[in-house]
Amino acid sequence: MLKTWFKLAFRNLFINRFSSIINIGGLAVGMAVALLIGLWIYDELSFNKSYKNYDRIAQVLQSQVANGKRSVQATMPFPMGAELRNKYGSDFTHIVMTSYTGDHILATGEKKLTRIGTYMDKGAPAMLSLKMLKGSYHGLDAPNSILLAASTAKAVFGDADPVNKPLKIDNKLNVTVTGVYEDLPYNSEFKDLSFIAPWDLYITSENWLIYAKNNPQWDNNSFQIYVQLADNADLDAINKKIINVKQDKVAPQDKNLKTEVFLHPMRDWHLRSHWVDGKQSGGLIDYVWLFGIIGVFVLILACINFMNLSTARSERRAKEVGIRKAIGSLRSQLISQFYVESLLVAFFAFIVSLGAVQAILPWFNQLANKKMVIPWSAPLFWLTGLAFSFLTAIIAGSYPALYLSSFHPIKVLKGTFRVGRFSSIPRKVLVVLQFTISLALITATIIVYNQIQYSKNRPIGYDRTGLMTIRMASPDFYGKFGLLQTELKNSGAITELAESSSPLTNVWASGNEFQWPEKDPNLAADFNTIWITPEFGKTVNWSLKAGRDFSKDFSTDSSSRDIVGAASPRSSSPVTFAGSVIINEAAAKFMGIKDPVGAIIRNGTGSYARNYTIIGIVKDMVMQSPYETVRQTIYFMDYDNVNFIILKLNPERSISGSISQIEAIFKKLIPAAPFDYQFADKEFAAKFAAEERIGKLSTFFSVLAIFISCLGLFGLASFLAEQRTKEIGVRKVLGASVANLWGLLSKDFLFLVGISCLISTPLTWYFMQEWLQQYSYRTQIAWWIFAVTASGALLLTLVTVSLQAIRAALANPVKSLRSE
């Protein structure tokens, strides 16, 4: 019997080739989308799971309440590590202090490379379960050691054994390679970690770090801490223990800033990293759910096509059902027969979808920033795929099987069977559902795109065109500002040059000990702090709203970097110098000073307190998240305590030519460091990468959803036009024009799509309005988005249906009526 069912199923698929191609093609596209989304979701859910201690690793975070607003940050004060070890050591297997992970120079002989690395406590290799290819987890025990990733070892030393070979970090720290570890997986937090150097080496590398070690301060948040929980430890219990570990240590004047310390488990780093008012509020997990729902919906769209075309052809298969029932076939046998046809269609579609996914996966990986592969050799993948195909066949084939097997043989064989005036209602409902889903996806994609563009086009307070930044990665950069400025300007490659303590697209420091006469004693004064040279304003072309800019002609303008009482990086003793500052509009508003220019602000306490004169107010510069409001910022003038060189390229010269000249000058004046640079506009654009990636993925899936819907509409219109051939012939004989017939065949579909527009509009508006709430700086959902989407859907429907409607209307009526 099963053999007969398959034979009949093959025969029916071959006889009805047109509808079979549409069914298989539609299901294949739906399955391909579901497979791609499945691979993407699996990659997201398996993020960081390559670490053996995945369930026991956490990062120490702090939640701070200032002026009624709660925020979360990852940076910690230096004493935090020792406090956790001394008081709560039994709860942890490892407590790892670490520096910010970033670019560093690795040099040996004449070879100099820039690689991403960090400094970590010696427990890091075991905590991260590094796969050591050479050496052991104890490689960081020696103070002047370094562990290299395999790719970095290859790049630096080639095929030679790197162990015991000397290296220099940032042209100042001499180390010896004590181990090589396998490169970390791409879908992991530390995927770019090219080397790990000892934490003890780091805290002796700079004067400010030496001072931080010898004079522990709880208000200097400059470090990060990772921990591995002990086997018998409970995260929630530990969180209750350490919640006030910092609040108990802060100075009395900082009590307005309420701080709570807690552990953020590794399982949440990637997917649940978004915080609202200090509470976990989703993150990428929201998109995992979103794309999972999209995958299900797109597959449902493909199943709807199958149902629609199968039931639409019911009259053609009515006689087959009648005859088979008359000769003794049971309804259960007919249902099984139709299910076998569905299984064949689903199986062929699955094979086609695998080929399609394999073909587009490289492009999709680039789009999604992934390195996914189809696990051809994994039995679980094939079991899942076959089960997935079987489930799809059951879903797609259930309604046609139950509907077609219900025909009464007597009515069918007497010729009195008609599908009935209401038989098309289920098909119409399915078409409405199809386009409701498709329109919702398209509308949501447009809103995501608008939000990105809205944030991209917001005034940023400076001109990022032609701005290039170079990180001062080694001591060789310092003390050469004058030489660089002279040679670069004389070359004509640049128009301005400045230095800054932070890049143009981030802020690396903040302070909370600022005082002014009008300050509310209950106000927590937390400001971004940036140290710049006096040429900064002219270089970035910031907008001065009041007062004046910094000038080297005023000796009183110069300030020291360590205004909170720490030592200067160039000195081991506390600073004693004050100067002038410039504030942004957000700071002026936050401080509430009636006339800020000329006002005195105080920073620090006791012998470390310093007074500064506000000499100017500048327009807010967007240096952090483009989706959030600009934070209050104070700028200090300083030539010594800077980390970045900022150049303004000459707009009258070619970019490539200018870069070549700049590189030659840097190599001449700073030969010990590689020439690495970034463009400010590209770094700013990178802030939109996650949202743009989501938008592009949504667009891709939305286009496929519309394609599937239109494919089904095309097949349905083709069949209905064929079904009404004689009616069209009679109407043409009676004088109906092509336009009349075209309208007759098109209006029903336009009506159904119009209903879809009415349903999808309020649903999409509600859910996207909720999505936008996560951004402080957000666009408004405009009415024209829904109008454009609806108009586009109606036009696309008209084009899709018209192909068959016009063809039917132009047919010769003699051919359709000659048998009458």
N, C-alpha and C positions, 0 to 999 in steps of 0.2 A: 504493500500500500504506500509506504513511504517513497519507494522508487517511482511509483506512478505520480504521486504528488509533485515530486521534483521535476518529472518529465513534463507534466502539465504546466507547472510554474515556468519552466524554461520556454515552453511553447508560447504561453501568454505574453511573456516579456518580449519575445522575438516578434510576435504578431503586432503588438502595440509598441513598436520601437520608439515612436516619438514620446509618448508619455513615460516609457521606461527610462529613456535618456534623461528626461526632466526629473523624474523621481530619483534616479541614481545620482545625477548631478547635484540636485538640491540637498539630498541626504549627505553626499560626500563633502559638500561645502560646510554643512552644519557639523558633521563629525570632525572635519579638519579644524574648525574653530574650537570645538570642544576639546580636541586633542592638544592644540596649542595652549589653550587656557589651562588645561590640566597640567601640562608640562610646566607652565609658568607658576601655577599655584604650588605644585610640588617643590619647585625650586625655592619659592618664597618660604614655604613651611619648613623646608629642610635647612634653611639658613642657619649657620653656626653649629649645626648638629655634627659636624666633623670633629668637634672637640669632645674628647672622651668625658670631660667633666662638665659638659654642657648644662646639666641640671643643677650643678653646684656652684657655678661661676656667677658672680654678680658685680655690679659697679656701685661704688658708694656715691650717692647723690645727696644734695641738700635742697630743701624747700624753704624759701624765705618769704615772709610776709612783710611787705613794706607799704605803708600808707593804704592799707586795706586790700592790696593786690598781692597775690601769691605767685611766685615764679619758681622754677626748678633749674638748677645748674649742676654741671658735672665737675666743675673745678673745686678743689679742696685746699685748705690751709696745710702748710708743711707739718705741723704737729699732729695732724689727724692720724697718720699712719702709726706713729709711736703710741698714741692714746688707745687705738684699737688693739694693738699688740699687747700692751701692758694690762688693760682692763678686761678685754674680751678675747684674748688669744686662744682660749680653749674652744671657742665657737668657730674658728677658722683653721683650715689647713695651710692656706697661703694668704698673706696680705701683701699686695704688690703695688708699690708707689711707681708712678711713671710720669714721664714728661709728655708734652704734646707731640703727637706723631706727625712728622713733616719731612720736608726735603733736607738732606744733608749731603755734604761732599765726602766721598770716599776716595782716598788717593794712595797710590803706591808707585814710587818712582815717578815717571812722567805721565802715568795714566791717572786721570781724574774723572770720576763719574758722580752724577747726582742721583741719589736713591732715597726712597722714603724709609725712614727708620725711627727708632725711639730708644730711650733709656728705661730699663725696668729693673726692679728688684730681682735677685737671683732665683726666686721661686717661680718666675714667669714661665720658663720652658716647661716645667712639670705641670703648671696650672693649665697652660695652653696645649698640653700633650703634643708637643712638637715631635715630628718624626725625624729623629736625628740620623743623618746619613754618615756623618763623621763626628766624633766627639760624643759628649753626653750632656745630660741636663745640668751637670755641674760646670758647664763651660763658662758661666758668668760668675763663678766664685772668685776668680782672680780680678782685681780692681781694674786692670788694663786689658781686659779681654773683649772679644766681640764674637757674636754668632751671626753667620751669614745665611741667607736663603740660597738654595742651590743655584737659581738663575743669576743671582748677584755674584756668587763665587765664580761662576762660569764667565760672567762679563768682566770681572776684575782679573782673575788669574788664568783664564782659559782652561786647558785640560790639566794643568798642574795641580798638585795636592795643595789646597789653601791652608791646611792646618799648620799652625806655628809661623805663618807668614805675617809680616808686619803690615799695618795699615795706619792711615792717619784720618781722623774724623774732623771735618771742617777746618783742615789745615792747622789744628792746634792740639788735638789729643792723640797721642801715640797708643795704639792698641795692637794686640796679637790675636789672630784668628784661632779660636779654640774649638770651633764646631761648625758644622754645616747642617741645616735642616731642610727638609723637603718644602718646596713652596706651598703656602697655604691655599686651600681651595678658593675659587673665585667667589663662591657664594658664602663668604664668611667675613666677619667684622674686620679681621686683620689681614685681608687678602693681599694688600699692598706692602706688608711689612717685610722689607728687604734685609733688615738687620736689627739686632737687639744688642745694645751695649749696657754695661752695668750701671745701675742707679748710683752707686757710690762714686763712680767716676764722674757722673753728671754733676752731682752736688759739690764737686770740687773744681768744676770747670769755669765758674763765673763768680765774681766777688759778691754779687747779690744773692747767689745761691749759698755761698759760704756764710753770709750774714743771716740768711733765712734759717740755716741749720743751727747756727750758734745763738741766734736770738729769735726763737720760735714766736710767730705772731699768728693769731687766730683770725685776723681780718685780711690776710693776704692770700686770696684764693687763686693759686697759680698751678696747681698740680692735680693729677687724677689718681684714683685708687681703685684697683680691682681686687676682689677677694674670691677665695674658694672656700665654701662652707665645709665644716667638718662633717663627716658621714652621719653623725647622730644629731646634727644641728637643724633647727627649723627656722626658715627665713622670717616668718612672721614674729616668732619669739625674739629673734635677734633684733628686728626692727624696733620692737618695744623697748629693748635694752638700750639701744644706741640713739634713740630719738632726740635726746637732749645733750648729747655728748659735746656739741659745739656751743649751744646756748649757755651751758654752764660755765664756759670758758671766756666768753666775750667780755669786753670792757663794759663798765656801767653805761657809758654814753652810747653804746651800740645796742642796748636792750630794746630799743624801738624796732630793731630789725629782728623779728622772731624767726628763729632758724630751727628746722627739724631735719635730722640726718636719717637716711633710710637706704636700703639696698634695692637696686634695680636688677632683677635676674636676667641672665643672658638670653633666656627664651623670649624676653620682651624687648630686647634691644632693637631688633630690626622691625618687628611688626607692630609694637605698641610703644612708640617713642614720642607720641604727641601728648603734650600736657596743656590743660586748660585750668587756670586758677589753681595750679599746683596738684591737680589730680590727673591721673592717666585718662586720656580721652582718645583712644584709638591710635591711628597711624596707618601704616601700610596694610594692616589687617582689614581695614575698611575696603581697600581696593581688592584684596583677596576675595572678600565676600561679593563685592561689586562684579568683578570679572567672573566669579563662579556663577552668579545669577545670570550674567550676560551669556555665558556658555550654555547654560540650561535653556535660556530663552531662544537663543539662535538655533539650538537643536530642536526645540519645540516648533520653531518656524518651519524647519525642514520637514518635520513630521506632519505638520498641518498641510503642507503641499501634497504629501503622499495621501493623506486622508481625503483632501478635496478632489484630487484627480481620480482616486479610486471610486469614490461615491458618485462623482459626476458621470462616470462611465457605467453607471448601474444599469441603465436600460440595455446597453449592449451585452451585458453579462447576465441579464435576467433570464433569457432563454436557456443559457447554459445551466443556471441554477435550477430552473424548472425541470429540465430534462433529467438532470442528475437526481433530483428529488423523486421524480416519477419512477425511475428505475431502481429506487431503493436506498439512495444515499441518505445517511443521517445528517442532521444539521451539524453535529459535532465533527463529522468528517469534512463537511464543507468549510467549517471554521478552521479546521486544521489545514486544509488546502490553501486557504487565503493567508494563513499565518506562514506557511512555507514560502509563498510568494514574497511576503514581507521580509522573511529571513534572507532570501536570495538577494533582494534589493539591498538590504542592510549590509550583507556580506560584501557584495560588489562595491557598495559605497565605502565601506571600511577600507578595502584594498586601495581604492582610488584616493581616499583621504590620506592614507599613509604615504603614498607617492607625493601628494601635494604638500604635505607637511615637511617631508624630507627635502623637497625642492626649495621651499620658502624659508626653512628654518635658519639658514645663515643670515638672511635679511631680517627675519624676525628677532634673532639674537641681537643684531646691531640696534634695532629699534628699541628693544626692551633692556638693553645693556646686560645681556645674559650670555652664558656659555652652555646652553642646554643642548642635549643630544637625545635622540630617540633610543631608549635602552633595548636594542634589538635582541640581545642575548638574555634578557631578564624574563624568566617564566611568568613572574607576576604581571609584567606588562602585557603579555599575550593573553593571560587569563582575564585581566581587567578589560583589555580591548575586545575580546570575544564576548565577555559578559555585557559590556557596554553596547556592542552591536546587537546582541540578543534582546537586551532591554529596549533599545531603540526600535527594533522590529516589532516587539510586543506593543509598545506605545503607539507606533505609527500604524500598525495593522489591526489593532483591536476594533476600532470603530468600523472600518470597511468590512472586516470579517463578520462582525455581528450584524451589520446592516445588510450586506449582500446575501447572507445565509438566511435571512428572515423572509425572503420572497415566497409567496404562495404559488405552487406549481400550476394549479388550475387556471388562475388568472393569467399567468404568464403564457401558458400554452394556448389559451383561448384568444390571446391577443388583446385582452382587456386590461392588461397591467399598465398602469401609469405610475410614475414616481410620486405624483401628487403635488399640489400647489405649495405645500409646506416643506417638501423634501429638500429644498435648497436652503432652508433656514440655517441648519447646522453649518453648511459651507460658508454662508454669509457671516455667521458668527466667527468662524475660524479666520476668515479674511480680515475682519475687523480686529481680532486679537493680534494677527500677524502685524498689521500696520500700526497698531497701537504701540507694540513693543519697538518696532523699527523707528517710529517717529520719536518715541521717548529717548532712544539711544542717540539719534541725530541731534535732537534739541539739547540734550545734556552735554554732548560733545561741543556744540557751539558755545554753550555757557562756560565750559571749562576753558575753551580758547579765549573767550572774551575776558575772563578773569586774569589769564596770563598776560594778555595784551594790555589790560587796564593797569596792571602792576608794572609792566615793562615801560609804559608810556608816562608813568607818574613823574613829576619833577624830582630830580635827584639832587639838586643843589650844586652841581658842578658839571663840567663838560668832560665826559670820559673819552671823547674822540681823540685818538692819537696818544693816549696815555699808556705808558709802558712802566711796569714795576719790576724791580730786580731785588731779590732778597739778599741781604748782606749776610751770607751764610758762613763767613769766616772772618777772623780778625783783620785779614788783609784789606778788607773794604774800608775800615775805619781810619780816619785821619786823612783821607784823600778826596774829600768833597771839593775842595778848592781846585785841585788838579783836574778832576773829572769835569767840573763845571767849565773851566777854561778851555780844555781841549775839545769837549763835546760841542760847546757853543761855537768855537772857532771853526769846527768842521762843517757847521751849517746843518747837521743832522737833527739837532733839537733847537727848540726856542727857549725852553726853561728846564730847570733841574731842581729837585727838592728831596728832602729825606723825611721819613715818618716812622713812628714806632709801630704803626699798624698798617696793613695793606689797605687799599682803597675800598675793598669790599668786605671788611671785617674790622672789629675792634677787639684788641687783645688785652685791654686793662680797664679796670673800673675802681672807683674809690667811694667810700661812704662816710668819711669823717669831715665833710664840708660844713661850715657854719657861716652865717651872715646875720646881720642885725635883725632883719624882719622874719627870720626863720621861726616857724612853729616848733616848739621843743618836742612835740610828738611826731614831727615829720622825719621819716627816714630818708636821708639825703644820699642817694646812690647815683653817681654820675659815670658815664663813659669818660675815660681820660686818654688823650692822645698827645704825644710829643712830636713836634714838627719843627722844621727849619723855617726861617722867615720867607723863603721863596715858595712855600707850599701853596699859599692862596693864589699867587699869580700862575703857578704851574697847573693847578686843577681848575683855575678860573671860578673860584667860589664867589658867592654873592654877599658882599658886605652890606648889612642892613643898617648898622649904626656904628659910630666910632671909627677906628682905624685898624689897619692890618699890622701884623708884627713887622718890625724893622730892625736890621742890625745896627742902624744908626742910634737906636735907643738901648743903652746898656741895661737899663732896668727891665727890658722885655724878657731877657733870658731867665729861664727857670731850670731847676733840677728835676730830673725824672722822678726821683723817689720822694715825692712830697708827702707820703704817708709815714715817713719816719724810718724807712729802710735805708740801707747803704746804697750808694751809687755803684753800678756795675764796674766802674773804673776806680772805685775807692772802697776801703773796708771800714770807713768811719761814717757816722750819720751825717746827713747833709745839713748845711746851715744857711742856704741861699734861698731867697724868695724872688719873685718877679711878677710879670704880667700874664694875663690869660685872656683868651677869646672864648666866648660861649656861643652856642647855637640858639635858635629861636625857642626850641623845646626847653632848654635850660632856663632861659629868661622867663618863660611862662611858668615853669616849675618853681622857680625861686620866688616869684611874685614881687620882685623889686620894681618899684615904680620907674626909676631911671637907672638901669643897670650899668651903663657906661660910667666909669669912675668909681663905682662901688667897690668895697673891699670884701673879699671872702677869705675865710680862714680854713686851713686844712691841717689835720693832725691834732695831737694833744700834748700837753706838757712841753718838754724841751724840744719836741719835734714839730710843734705847731708853727705854721708859716702863714703870712698874709700875702695875698695876691690881689692886684688891681685889675679889674675888668676894663679892657681898652677897646673892645669891639664885640659886635654881635653879627653872626653870619647866618645865612639861610640854612635850614636843616639839610644836611647831607645824608642821603640814603646809603649807609655803609654796611648795614646788616640785612635782615630779612626784608625783601621788597614788599612783603605782604603785611608788615607790621608798621605801627607808627614809629617815628624816629625817637630814640631815647635822648634824654638830656646829656649833653656832651660838653666837656671843657678841654680846650686846646692849650698846650704849654709850648713855649719856644725853647728848643734845645738842639744843639748840634751833636751832642755826644751820645745821648741815649736813644738811638734810632735803629731800626731794623730793616727798613726798605728804602731803596732809591726810586724816585718817581721822575720819569722823563716825559716831556711833551715833545712829540715828534714834529718836525718842521712840515707843515701841510703842503708846502710848495715843492717838497722833495718826494721821490718814490719811497714807499715804505721799505721795500727790499734793499734799496740802496742805502737808506739811512741805517737800517739794522746792520748791514755789513760794516759801515763806518763805525758805528757804536761798538760792535763786537771787537773790531781791531783796536780801538782805544782801550777798552776794558782789558783785553789780553795783554796790552803793553803795560798798563798801569797796575793791573791785578792779575798777573800771570798764573798765580797759584790756584785760582778758582775757575771752574767752568762758567761759561757765559749762558746763564739760564734766565729767561724773562717771561713775563706774562703781560697780556694786554688787558687793560681794565674793563673794556667793553665785553671781552670774552669771559672774564671772571664774573662779571655781573650777569651775563647771560646764563652762566652755569648755575646760578641760583634758581633758575626756572626749570632745570633739567628734569626733576622728578615730576612736576606738574605737566611739563611738555610731553614727557614720556607717557604719562597716563592719558593725556589728550590724544596723542598719536595712536596709542593702542585702542582707545575708544573709537577713534575715527575709523581705524582699520576694521574693527568688529562691526561698527555701525554700517559701513559700506557693504560688508558681506551680508549683514542682516537684510538690508534693503535689496541686495541682489537676489537673495533667496526668496524674499517676498515677491519681487517682480517676476522671478522665474516661475513661481507658482501661479501668479496672475496671468502670465503669458500662456502657460499650459491650460489654465482654466478657460481663458478667453478663446483659445484655439478650439477647445472641445465644444464650448457653447456655440461658437460660430458654426462649427461643423454640424452640431445638433439642430441648428435653426436654418440650415441651408434652404430647405423647401419654403419656409416662411419668408426668407429673404427674397427667394425667386418670385413668389406670388406678389410681394410688395413691389418689386421692381417692375413686374408686368403691369401692375395697377398704377404705376407712375411715380413711385418713391425714388427720390434722388439719392446719390451716394452719400450726401451730407445727412439726409434723414436717417439712412440706415446706419451710418457711422454713429450718430447720436443715440439711436436705439440700442446698439450693442455696447456703448460706452457708459451711458448714464448710470446704470446699476453699480458699476465698479466705482465710479466717482462718488456716488452716494455713500458707499461703504467706507471708502477712504476718508470722506468728510466726517463720518461718525468717529473714525479712529482719531482724527485730529481733535475733535471735541473731547474725547476721553483722555487722550495723552496730555493735553495742555495743562489742566489743573494738577494732574499727578506729577508731571515733570517739574512744574513750578514749585510745588511743595517740597519735593525731595532735594532739588537743587538749591532752594532757599536755605534748607538745613545745612547742606554741604558748604555753602558760602560763609556760614557763621564762624567757621574755624579761622577765617582771615579777618584781621582788624582793618586792613585796607582792602576793600572788596568792591566789586562792580555791582550794579543793579541789574536785575533781570528785566530786559526791555520787551515790550509787546511785539516788536518787529521780529524777534527771534522766532516766535511761534508762527507769525504770519509768513515769514520766509520758509520755514520748515513745511508748513501746511501747503503753501503754494507750490513748493518744489515737489512734494509728495503727489499732489493732484496732477501736476504737469507730467511727472514720471509715470504715473498711472495711465494718463491719457496717451502718452507715447507708447507704452507697453501694450495697451489694449488696442490702440489704433492700428498697429501692425497687422493684427488679425482682422479687426473690424473692417478696415478699408479693403483688405484682400477679399473678404467675403462679399462686401458690397459691390466690388467690381466684377465678381464672377458672373459668367453668362447664365441667365435664368433658364435657358433652354436645356442645359445639361442637368439642372436639378429638378426640372419638371417634366422631362420627356417620358418618365415612367408613369406619370399620372394620367 
